[in-house]
Amino acid sequence: MIGPPPRPSTFSGRGGATPNALQRWSRRRAGVLDAVDPRRFPAKLYDLVDGHSQVPEDEAIVTWCENGLAFIVRDLNRFCEEVLPAHFCHNKWASFIRQLNLYGFRRITQGQSSGAYWHKFFQKGEPHLLRGIKRSRRQGSGAKKKQQQQEQ
């Protein structure tokens, strides 16, 4: 039985999928990969900070601190509108901070670098140290454990 010829696709290799649909799929897939490879976020973050540090300081959205041991977001609105969507699958500051916390970054609250974020393995010019950054396991509320204990 001979059927009609296959319908030409708008994007080769994905049978009718549009380029925009593939981009959305790729972005969702990247989120899945972040969960599989926990070192992906620190590497993306390092590239983000290092890349944006090349512009003059008065135009910088995010940059390394003077000592190179921490990074600071200088323009929060532009960071959320321009930088986050370009590197991650969201534009929410709270989601970004949650990721920083899951990977053990700490906010500096005093001194010249106040407002910056620090991790002992996240340093300017030392990308090989990123291997030392581990994602912490999420701690649940314990409600499920309490319920299991009450049942016993």
LUMFI-885002 format. One record per residue: residue number from 1; residue in three letters; x, y, z of N, C-alpha, C, CB in turn. Coordinates in pm, whole numbers, plus 32768, in hexadecimal, padded with zeros to 4 digits. Glycine has a CB too. Example, Ala and Ser with C-alpha at 12.3 -4.5 7.8 and 13.67 -1.06 7.14 Angstrom:
2
{r 1; 'ALA'; {8527; 7DC7; 830C}; {84CE; 7E3E; 830C}; {8528; 7EB6; 830C}; {846B; 7E41; 8389}}
{r 2; 'SER'; {8505; 7F1F; 82C4}; {8557; 7F96; 82CA}; {850A; 8003; 8313}; {8580; 7FC4; 823C}}
***
This chain:
152
{r 1; 'MET'; {8054; 7F8A; 8000}; {8000; 8000; 8000}; {8059; 807C; 8000}; {7FA0; 8000; 807A}}
{r 2; 'ILE'; {8040; 80D3; 7FA5}; {8090; 814C; 7F9A}; {803C; 81C1; 7FCC}; {80BF; 8164; 7F06}}
{r 3; 'GLY'; {8072; 8206; 802C}; {802B; 8277; 8066}; {805F; 82FA; 802E}; {8037; 8276; 80FD}}
{r 4; 'PRO'; {802A; 8366; 8060}; {8059; 83E9; 8032}; {80E9; 8400; 8060}; {7FFC; 845A; 8067}}
{r 5; 'PRO'; {8132; 8454; 8019}; {81BC; 8471; 8041}; {81BD; 84B5; 80CA}; {8203; 84CB; 7FD8}}
{r 6; 'PRO'; {8228; 84A4; 8115}; {822E; 84E3; 8198}; {8223; 857B; 818D}; {82AF; 84BE; 81E0}}
{r 7; 'ARG'; {81E0; 85B4; 81EE}; {81CF; 8645; 81F1}; {8255; 8688; 8211}; {8165; 866E; 8259}}
{r 8; 'PRO'; {827C; 86ED; 81C5}; {82FC; 872F; 81E4}; {82F3; 8775; 826B}; {8322; 8794; 8176}}
{r 9; 'SER'; {835D; 876B; 82B8}; {835D; 87AA; 833B}; {839B; 8835; 8332}; {83A9; 8754; 83A2}}
{r 10; 'THR'; {837C; 8887; 8392}; {83B4; 890E; 8395}; {843E; 890D; 83D3}; {8358; 896C; 83E3}}
{r 11; 'PHE'; {8461; 88A0; 8410}; {84E5; 8894; 844F}; {8511; 8804; 843D}; {84E2; 88BD; 84E6}}
{r 12; 'SER'; {8580; 87EE; 83FB}; {85AA; 8766; 83DB}; {85C7; 8716; 8458}; {8623; 8768; 8382}}
{r 13; 'GLY'; {85A1; 8698; 8455}; {85C2; 863D; 84C1}; {8558; 862F; 852C}; {863E; 8669; 8500}}
{r 14; 'ARG'; {84F2; 8683; 852D}; {848D; 867E; 8597}; {83FF; 8679; 8560}; {849C; 86F6; 85F2}}
{r 15; 'GLY'; {83EC; 8648; 84E8}; {8367; 8631; 84B1}; {82FF; 8699; 84D2}; {8337; 85B1; 84DD}}
{r 16; 'GLY'; {830C; 8711; 849E}; {82A5; 8776; 84AE}; {82B8; 87D3; 8524}; {8223; 8735; 84B9}}
{r 17; 'ALA'; {831B; 87BD; 8576}; {8330; 8814; 85E9}; {8369; 889A; 85BB}; {838F; 87D1; 8650}}
{r 18; 'THR'; {8336; 8903; 85F3}; {8367; 8987; 85CF}; {83E5; 89A6; 861F}; {82FC; 89F4; 85E7}}
{r 19; 'PRO'; {8439; 8A00; 85EE}; {84B1; 8A24; 863A}; {8491; 8A56; 86C6}; {8500; 8A8D; 85EF}}
{r 20; 'ASN'; {8424; 8AA4; 86D6}; {8401; 8AD5; 875C}; {83DB; 8A64; 87BA}; {838D; 8B38; 8753}}
{r 21; 'ALA'; {8393; 8A00; 8786}; {836E; 898D; 87D9}; {83EB; 8942; 8804}; {830E; 892F; 878E}}
{r 22; 'LEU'; {844B; 8937; 87AB}; {84C8; 88F2; 87CE}; {8516; 8940; 8836}; {851E; 88DC; 8751}}
{r 23; 'GLN'; {8516; 89C4; 882C}; {855C; 8A14; 8890}; {851B; 8A02; 8919}; {855C; 8AA8; 8868}}
{r 24; 'ARG'; {8495; 8A01; 891D}; {8451; 89EC; 899D}; {8471; 8962; 89D3}; {83B9; 89FD; 898E}}
{r 25; 'TRP'; {8471; 88FD; 897B}; {8491; 8875; 89A6}; {851F; 886E; 89DB}; {847E; 8811; 8933}}
{r 26; 'SER'; {857C; 88AF; 8996}; {8608; 88AE; 89C0}; {8618; 88F0; 8A48}; {8660; 88F4; 8959}}
{r 27; 'ARG'; {85D0; 895E; 8A5F}; {85DB; 89A3; 8ADF}; {85A3; 894D; 8B50}; {8591; 8A29; 8ADB}}
{r 28; 'ARG'; {8530; 890A; 8B34}; {84F9; 88B1; 8B9B}; {8559; 883E; 8BB4}; {846E; 887A; 8B72}}
{r 29; 'ARG'; {8594; 880A; 8B4A}; {85F3; 879B; 8B56}; {866D; 87C6; 8BA6}; {861D; 8768; 8ACB}}
{r 30; 'ALA'; {8698; 8843; 8B94}; {870B; 8875; 8BE0}; {86EB; 8874; 8C75}; {8730; 8904; 8BB3}}
{r 31; 'GLY'; {866F; 8893; 8C9B}; {8648; 888C; 8D27}; {8652; 87FF; 8D5D}; {85BC; 88C0; 8D3A}}
{r 32; 'VAL'; {862E; 879C; 8D0A}; {863A; 8710; 8D32}; {86CC; 86EC; 8D44}; {85F9; 86B2; 8CCB}}
{r 33; 'LEU'; {8721; 871B; 8CEA}; {87B0; 86FD; 8CF4}; {87EE; 873C; 8D71}; {87F9; 872F; 8C78}}
{r 34; 'ASP'; {87BC; 87B2; 8D9A}; {87EF; 87EF; 8E14}; {87DD; 8792; 8E8B}; {87AA; 8875; 8E2E}}
{r 35; 'ALA'; {876C; 874C; 8E8F}; {8753; 86F0; 8EFD}; {87AC; 8675; 8EF4}; {86C0; 86C7; 8EFE}}
{r 36; 'VAL'; {87CD; 864C; 8E79}; {8820; 85D6; 8E66}; {88B2; 85F4; 8E80}; {880F; 859F; 8DD9}}
{r 37; 'ASP'; {88E4; 8664; 8E4E}; {8970; 868A; 8E5F}; {8977; 8705; 8EB9}; {89B5; 86A6; 8DD6}}
{r 38; 'PRO'; {898E; 86F1; 8F39}; {8988; 8760; 8F98}; {89F6; 87C9; 8F84}; {8990; 872C; 9022}}
{r 39; 'ARG'; {8A5C; 87AB; 8F35}; {8AC5; 880F; 8F20}; {8AA3; 886E; 8EAE}; {8B4A; 87C9; 8F03}}
{r 40; 'ARG'; {8A34; 8859; 8E6E}; {8A0D; 88AD; 8DFD}; {89F0; 893D; 8E29}; {8992; 8872; 8DB8}}
{r 41; 'PHE'; {89A8; 8952; 8E94}; {8988; 89D9; 8EC4}; {8A07; 8A28; 8EE6}; {892D; 89D3; 8F3E}}
{r 42; 'PRO'; {8A63; 89F1; 8F35}; {8ADC; 8A3F; 8F53}; {8B2C; 8A65; 8ED6}; {8B36; 89F0; 8FB1}}
{r 43; 'ALA'; {8B33; 8A0D; 8E74}; {8B7C; 8A2B; 8DF9}; {8B36; 8A9A; 8DAA}; {8B8A; 89AD; 8DA2}}
{r 44; 'LYS'; {8AB2; 8A93; 8DA1}; {8A67; 8AFC; 8D5C}; {8A79; 8B82; 8DA4}; {89D1; 8AD8; 8D53}}
{r 45; 'LEU'; {8A73; 8B7D; 8E28}; {8A82; 8BF6; 8E77}; {8B0C; 8C33; 8E64}; {8A68; 8BD9; 8F0A}}
{r 46; 'TYR'; {8B73; 8BDF; 8E64}; {8BFB; 8C0F; 8E52}; {8C09; 8C53; 8DC9}; {8C61; 8B9A; 8E5F}}
{r 47; 'ASP'; {8BD6; 8C13; 8D60}; {8BDC; 8C4E; 8CDA}; {8B90; 8CD1; 8CD4}; {8BA5; 8BEC; 8C72}}
{r 48; 'LEU'; {8B1D; 8CD6; 8D16}; {8ACB; 8D4E; 8D1A}; {8B17; 8DC2; 8D5B}; {8A47; 8D34; 8D66}}
{r 49; 'VAL'; {8B4D; 8DAA; 8DD3}; {8B92; 8E13; 8E1C}; {8C11; 8E3C; 8DD2}; {8BB4; 8DE5; 8EAA}}
{r 50; 'ASP'; {8C5C; 8DDC; 8DA3}; {8CD9; 8DF9; 8D5D}; {8CBF; 8E46; 8CDC}; {8D25; 8D77; 8D3F}}
{r 51; 'GLY'; {8C59; 8E21; 8C93}; {8C38; 8E65; 8C16}; {8C0A; 8EF4; 8C2C}; {8BCF; 8E19; 8BCD}}
{r 52; 'HIS'; {8BBA; 8F0B; 8C90}; {8B86; 8F90; 8CAB}; {8BEC; 8FE9; 8CF0}; {8B09; 8F87; 8CFF}}
{r 53; 'SER'; {8C56; 8FB1; 8D23}; {8CBD; 9000; 8D66}; {8D1B; 9045; 8D03}; {8D0E; 8FA8; 8DC4}}
{r 54; 'GLN'; {8D0D; 9026; 8C82}; {8D64; 905F; 8C1C}; {8D3A; 90ED; 8BF4}; {8D66; 9005; 8BA1}}
{r 55; 'VAL'; {8CC2; 9118; 8C1A}; {8C92; 919D; 8BF6}; {8CBE; 9201; 8C5F}; {8BF8; 919E; 8BE6}}
{r 56; 'PRO'; {8CBF; 9283; 8C3E}; {8CE4; 92E8; 8CA3}; {8C8B; 92E0; 8D1E}; {8CDB; 9376; 8C66}}
{r 57; 'GLU'; {8CC4; 92FC; 8D92}; {8C7D; 92E8; 8E12}; {8BFB; 9337; 8E1B}; {8CD7; 930E; 8E86}}
{r 58; 'ASP'; {8BF7; 93AF; 8DE2}; {8B7D; 93FF; 8DEB}; {8B0C; 93C7; 8D94}; {8B9A; 948F; 8DC1}}
{r 59; 'GLU'; {8B2B; 936D; 8D35}; {8AC5; 932E; 8CE1}; {8AA9; 929D; 8D0B}; {8AF1; 9332; 8C50}}
{r 60; 'ALA'; {8AF6; 926A; 8D69}; {8AED; 91DC; 8D8E}; {8A6A; 91BF; 8DD6}; {8B63; 91B4; 8DE7}}
{r 61; 'ILE'; {8A2C; 914E; 8DB0}; {89B3; 9120; 8DF3}; {89DB; 90C4; 8E66}; {8955; 90D5; 8D8F}}
{r 62; 'VAL'; {8A3A; 906D; 8E4E}; {8A6F; 9012; 8EB4}; {8B07; 900C; 8E9F}; {8A2E; 8F81; 8EAB}}
{r 63; 'THR'; {8B51; 9009; 8F0B}; {8BE2; 900B; 8EFF}; {8C25; 8FCC; 8F79}; {8C14; 909A; 8EEB}}
{r 64; 'TRP'; {8CA4; 8FAC; 8F6B}; {8CF2; 8F7C; 8FDC}; {8D0C; 8FEF; 903C}; {8D77; 8F3C; 8FAD}}
{r 65; 'CYS'; {8D1B; 8FD0; 90BB}; {8D47; 9035; 911B}; {8DDC; 904F; 9103}; {8D2C; 9006; 91AF}}
{r 66; 'GLU'; {8E11; 90B6; 9140}; {8E9C; 90DD; 9128}; {8EFE; 906C; 9145}; {8EC0; 9155; 917D}}
{r 67; 'ASN'; {8EE7; 9020; 91AF}; {8F45; 8FB6; 91D4}; {8F33; 8F36; 9181}; {8F35; 8F95; 9267}}
{r 68; 'GLY'; {8EC7; 8F2E; 9133}; {8EAE; 8EB9; 90DE}; {8E7B; 8E3F; 9129}; {8F2B; 8E94; 9098}}
{r 69; 'LEU'; {8E54; 8E50; 91A6}; {8E23; 8DE0; 91F7}; {8D8C; 8DDA; 9201}; {8E5E; 8DE7; 9281}}
{r 70; 'ALA'; {8D47; 8E3C; 91C7}; {8CB5; 8E41; 91CD}; {8C83; 8E8D; 9151}; {8C84; 8E86; 9251}}
{r 71; 'PHE'; {8C01; 8E83; 9137}; {8BC6; 8ED0; 90CA}; {8B51; 8F20; 9100}; {8B98; 8E73; 9056}}
{r 72; 'ILE'; {8B31; 8F8C; 90BA}; {8AC4; 8FE2; 90E5}; {8A6F; 9008; 906C}; {8AFA; 9061; 912B}}
{r 73; 'VAL'; {89EC; 900E; 9082}; {898E; 903B; 901C}; {897C; 90D0; 9032}; {8903; 8FED; 9023}}
{r 74; 'ARG'; {89A6; 9120; 8FD0}; {89A4; 91B1; 8FDF}; {891F; 91EF; 8FB1}; {8A16; 91EE; 8F8F}}
{r 75; 'ASP'; {88D9; 91B1; 8F55}; {8859; 91E4; 8F23}; {87F5; 9171; 8F24}; {8868; 9222; 8E93}}
{r 76; 'LEU'; {87A9; 9167; 8F90}; {874D; 90F7; 8FA4}; {86E2; 90EE; 8F38}; {870B; 9103; 902B}}
{r 77; 'ASN'; {86A7; 915F; 8F11}; {863D; 915D; 8EAC}; {8671; 912A; 8E27}; {8601; 91E9; 8E9B}}
{r 78; 'ARG'; {86E0; 915F; 8DF8}; {8718; 9131; 8D79}; {8747; 90A0; 8D83}; {878E; 918B; 8D4F}}
{r 79; 'PHE'; {8779; 9078; 8DF7}; {87A5; 8FEE; 8E0A}; {872F; 8F8F; 8DF5}; {87E1; 8FDB; 8E97}}
{r 80; 'CYS'; {86BC; 8FAF; 8E31}; {8645; 8F5A; 8E25}; {8608; 8F5F; 8D99}; {85DD; 8F83; 8E8C}}
{r 81; 'GLU'; {860C; 8FD2; 8D58}; {85CE; 8FE1; 8CD5}; {8625; 8FB0; 8C62}; {85AB; 9072; 8CBE}}
{r 82; 'GLU'; {86AA; 8FC2; 8C6D}; {8703; 8FA5; 8BFD}; {875B; 8F2A; 8C13}; {875A; 901D; 8BE3}}
{r 83; 'VAL'; {8799; 8F22; 8C86}; {87FF; 8EBB; 8C9D}; {87C3; 8E34; 8CC0}; {885E; 8EE7; 8D0C}}
{r 84; 'LEU'; {8769; 8E2F; 8D21}; {872F; 8DAF; 8D4B}; {86ED; 8D63; 8CD9}; {86CA; 8DC5; 8DB9}}
{r 85; 'PRO'; {8695; 8DA1; 8C89}; {8656; 8D55; 8C1D}; {86BA; 8D24; 8BB4}; {85EC; 8DAB; 8BDA}}
{r 86; 'ALA'; {8729; 8D6A; 8BA3}; {878C; 8D42; 8B40}; {87DE; 8CC9; 8B6C}; {87E9; 8DB6; 8B22}}
{r 87; 'HIS'; {87EA; 8CB4; 8BF0}; {883E; 8C47; 8C23}; {87F2; 8BD8; 8C69}; {88A3; 8C7F; 8C80}}
{r 88; 'PHE'; {877B; 8BF5; 8C99}; {872C; 8B93; 8CE3}; {869E; 8B91; 8CAB}; {872B; 8BB3; 8D7B}}
{r 89; 'CYS'; {864D; 8B35; 8CDB}; {85C4; 8B26; 8CA7}; {855F; 8B7A; 8CF3}; {859B; 8A94; 8CAE}}
{r 90; 'HIS'; {8589; 8BE7; 8D2E}; {852E; 8C3C; 8D79}; {8567; 8CC8; 8D81}; {8515; 8C04; 8E07}}
{r 91; 'ASN'; {8518; 8D24; 8DB7}; {8548; 8DAC; 8DCE}; {8528; 8DDA; 8E5B}; {850A; 8E0E; 8D67}}
{r 92; 'LYS'; {851F; 8D7B; 8EB6}; {84F5; 8D9A; 8F3F}; {856E; 8D9F; 8F9C}; {8490; 8D33; 8F71}}
{r 93; 'TRP'; {857A; 8E0E; 8FE2}; {85E8; 8E21; 9041}; {85E1; 8DB8; 90B0}; {85E3; 8EAE; 907E}}
{r 94; 'ALA'; {8569; 8D9B; 90E2}; {855A; 8D3B; 914F}; {858B; 8CB0; 9126}; {84C7; 8D34; 917C}}
{r 95; 'SER'; {8571; 8C88; 90AB}; {85A0; 8C06; 907A}; {8638; 8C03; 9070}; {8561; 8BE6; 8FF1}}
{r 96; 'PHE'; {8671; 8C71; 9046}; {8703; 8C7A; 903C}; {8742; 8C70; 90C7}; {872D; 8CFE; 8FF6}}
{r 97; 'ILE'; {870B; 8CB8; 9127}; {873E; 8CB5; 91B0}; {872F; 8C29; 91EB}; {86F5; 8D1C; 9209}}
{r 98; 'ARG'; {86C2; 8BE6; 91CD}; {86AD; 8B5E; 91FE}; {871B; 8B02; 91C9}; {8622; 8B28; 91D3}}
{r 99; 'GLN'; {873D; 8B10; 9149}; {87AA; 8AC0; 9111}; {882E; 8ADF; 9157}; {87B7; 8ADA; 907A}}
{r 100; 'LEU'; {8849; 8B5F; 916E}; {88C4; 8B83; 91B5}; {88C8; 8B40; 923E}; {88CF; 8C1D; 91C5}}
{r 101; 'ASN'; {8858; 8B43; 9285}; {8852; 8B05; 930A}; {8865; 8A6E; 9303}; {87CD; 8B26; 934D}}
{r 102; 'LEU'; {8829; 8A2D; 929E}; {8838; 899C; 9290}; {88C9; 8973; 9278}; {87E1; 896A; 921D}}
{r 103; 'TYR'; {8916; 89CD; 923A}; {89A2; 89AF; 921D}; {8A02; 89E6; 9287}; {89C7; 89E6; 9196}}
{r 104; 'GLY'; {89CD; 8A1C; 92F3}; {8A21; 8A46; 9362}; {8A5B; 8AD1; 935A}; {8A8E; 89E8; 9370}}
{r 105; 'PHE'; {8A27; 8B26; 9301}; {8A57; 8BB1; 92FB}; {8A21; 8BFD; 9373}; {8A2C; 8BF6; 9275}}
{r 106; 'ARG'; {8A6E; 8C5A; 93A3}; {8A45; 8CAC; 9415}; {8A4A; 8D3F; 93EF}; {8AA0; 8C91; 9490}}
{r 107; 'ARG'; {89EB; 8D8B; 9422}; {89E5; 8E1B; 9408}; {8A3D; 8E63; 946C}; {8952; 8E50; 940F}}
{r 108; 'ILE'; {8A8E; 8EBE; 9439}; {8AE3; 8F10; 9490}; {8A8E; 8F85; 94BF}; {8B65; 8F41; 9445}}
{r 109; 'THR'; {8A86; 8F97; 9543}; {8A2C; 8FFE; 957A}; {8A75; 9077; 95B2}; {89D7; 8FC2; 95E5}}
{r 110; 'GLN'; {8AF9; 906F; 95C1}; {8B43; 90DF; 95FB}; {8BBF; 90FB; 95A8}; {8B6A; 90C1; 968D}}
{r 111; 'GLY'; {8BF0; 9175; 95B6}; {8C6C; 919A; 9574}; {8C59; 91D1; 94E8}; {8CC6; 9124; 956E}}
{r 112; 'GLN'; {8CC8; 91DF; 94A2}; {8CC9; 921C; 941E}; {8C7B; 91C8; 93B8}; {8D58; 9231; 93EE}}
{r 113; 'SER'; {8C7C; 9145; 93C7}; {8C38; 90EC; 9369}; {8BAB; 90C7; 9395}; {8C89; 906D; 9357}}
{r 114; 'SER'; {8B6D; 9118; 93E7}; {8AE7; 90FC; 9418}; {8A86; 90EB; 93A3}; {8AB7; 916C; 9476}}
{r 115; 'GLY'; {8A35; 9081; 93A7}; {89D6; 9064; 933D}; {8A0B; 9002; 92D6}; {89AF; 90E3; 92F9}}
{r 116; 'ALA'; {8A8A; 8FDE; 92E0}; {8AC7; 8F7F; 9282}; {8AAE; 8EF1; 92B3}; {8B60; 8F9A; 9272}}
{r 117; 'TYR'; {8AC6; 8E91; 925B}; {8AB5; 8E03; 927B}; {8B3B; 8DBC; 9270}; {8A4B; 8DC0; 921E}}
{r 118; 'TRP'; {8B56; 8D66; 92D1}; {8BD9; 8D27; 92E0}; {8BCD; 8C90; 92F0}; {8C23; 8D63; 9357}}
{r 119; 'HIS'; {8C2B; 8C48; 92B7}; {8C3D; 8BB9; 92CE}; {8CD4; 8BA0; 92C8}; {8BED; 8B60; 9265}}
{r 120; 'LYS'; {8D07; 8B4C; 931F}; {8D98; 8B3B; 9324}; {8DD1; 8AFD; 92A5}; {8DBD; 8AE4; 939A}}
{r 121; 'PHE'; {8D7E; 8ABA; 9253}; {8DAD; 8A7F; 91D6}; {8D81; 8ACE; 915B}; {8D7B; 89F0; 91CB}}
{r 122; 'PHE'; {8D52; 8B48; 916E}; {8D27; 8B9D; 90FF}; {8D7E; 8C19; 9100}; {8C8F; 8BC2; 910B}}
{r 123; 'GLN'; {8DEA; 8C17; 90B0}; {8E4C; 8C83; 90B2}; {8E72; 8CAB; 9023}; {8EC9; 8C59; 9100}}
{r 124; 'LYS'; {8E89; 8D2B; 9012}; {8EB0; 8D60; 8F90}; {8F32; 8D20; 8F60}; {8EBF; 8DFA; 8F96}}
{r 125; 'GLY'; {8F31; 8CF2; 8EE4}; {8FA9; 8CB8; 8EA9}; {8FC8; 8C2A; 8ED5}; {901D; 8D0D; 8EC7}}
{r 126; 'GLU'; {8F6F; 8BEA; 8F20}; {8F85; 8B63; 8F55}; {8F0F; 8B06; 8F34}; {8F9B; 8B67; 8FED}}
{r 127; 'PRO'; {8EEF; 8AF4; 8EB3}; {8E7A; 8AA1; 8E91}; {8E8A; 8A0E; 8EBA}; {8E60; 8AA8; 8DFE}}
{r 128; 'HIS'; {8F05; 89E0; 8ECB}; {8F18; 8954; 8EF2}; {8EE4; 8938; 8F80}; {8FAC; 892F; 8EEA}}
{r 129; 'LEU'; {8ED5; 89A0; 8FD1}; {8EA2; 898E; 905A}; {8E0C; 896F; 905C}; {8EBC; 8A0C; 90AC}}
{r 130; 'LEU'; {8DC6; 8987; 8FEE}; {8D35; 8970; 8FE9}; {8D10; 88E0; 900A}; {8CFE; 8995; 8F60}}
{r 131; 'ARG'; {8D6D; 8884; 8FF4}; {8D52; 87F8; 9014}; {8D36; 87E3; 90A8}; {8DC8; 87A0; 8FE8}}
{r 132; 'GLY'; {8D64; 883E; 90FB}; {8D4F; 8832; 918B}; {8CC6; 8861; 91B9}; {8DB7; 887D; 91D3}}
{r 133; 'ILE'; {8C79; 889E; 9161}; {8BF4; 88CF; 9185}; {8B90; 885E; 9174}; {8BCB; 894B; 912F}}
{r 134; 'LYS'; {8B51; 8838; 91DF}; {8AEF; 87CB; 91DF}; {8A65; 8803; 91FE}; {8B16; 875D; 9246}}
{r 135; 'ARG'; {8A02; 87CA; 91BE}; {8978; 87F0; 91DA}; {8949; 87A7; 9256}; {891A; 87D1; 9160}}
{r 136; 'SER'; {8911; 87F1; 92B4}; {88E0; 87B1; 932D}; {885A; 876F; 9310}; {88D3; 8817; 93A1}}
{r 137; 'ARG'; {883F; 8707; 9359}; {87BD; 86C4; 934B}; {8755; 871A; 9390}; {87C0; 8633; 9386}}
{r 138; 'ARG'; {86E2; 8723; 9350}; {8676; 8772; 938B}; {8642; 872C; 9407}; {8603; 8789; 9326}}
{r 139; 'GLN'; {862E; 8776; 946D}; {85F6; 8741; 94E8}; {855F; 875B; 94E5}; {8638; 8782; 9565}}
{r 140; 'GLY'; {8512; 86F4; 94F4}; {8481; 8701; 94F7}; {8452; 8739; 957B}; {843D; 867B; 94DB}}
{r 141; 'SER'; {83D1; 8750; 9586}; {8399; 8787; 9601}; {8392; 871E; 966F}; {830E; 87C0; 95E7}}
{r 142; 'GLY'; {83A4; 86A1; 964A}; {839E; 8637; 96AD}; {8312; 8607; 96C8}; {83DB; 8666; 972C}}
{r 143; 'ALA'; {82AE; 863E; 9685}; {8223; 8618; 969C}; {820C; 8585; 967A}; {81C4; 8671; 9649}}
{r 144; 'LYS'; {824B; 8557; 9611}; {823B; 84CC; 95E8}; {8279; 846E; 9650}; {827A; 84B4; 955D}}
{r 145; 'LYS'; {82EE; 8492; 9685}; {832E; 8441; 96EC}; {82DA; 843C; 976B}; {83BB; 8478; 970B}}
{r 146; 'LYS'; {82A5; 84B0; 9791}; {8251; 84B7; 9809}; {81D6; 845E; 97FA}; {8227; 8548; 9826}}
{r 147; 'GLN'; {819A; 8462; 9782}; {8123; 8411; 9769}; {8145; 837C; 9771}; {80E7; 8434; 96E0}}
{r 148; 'GLN'; {81B8; 8355; 9739}; {81E1; 82C9; 973E}; {81FD; 829E; 97CD}; {825D; 82B2; 96E8}}
{r 149; 'GLN'; {8239; 82F5; 981E}; {8254; 82D3; 98A9}; {81D3; 82C3; 98F8}; {82AC; 833D; 98E9}}
{r 150; 'GLN'; {816F; 8315; 98DB}; {80F0; 830D; 9923}; {80A5; 828E; 98FF}; {8099; 8387; 9904}}
{r 151; 'GLU'; {80B4; 8260; 9883}; {8072; 81E6; 9858}; {80AE; 816B; 989B}; {807A; 81D8; 97C1}}
{r 152; 'GLN'; {812B; 8172; 98BF}; {816E; 80FD; 98FD}; {814A; 80F2; 998A}; {8202; 8103; 98F0}}
***
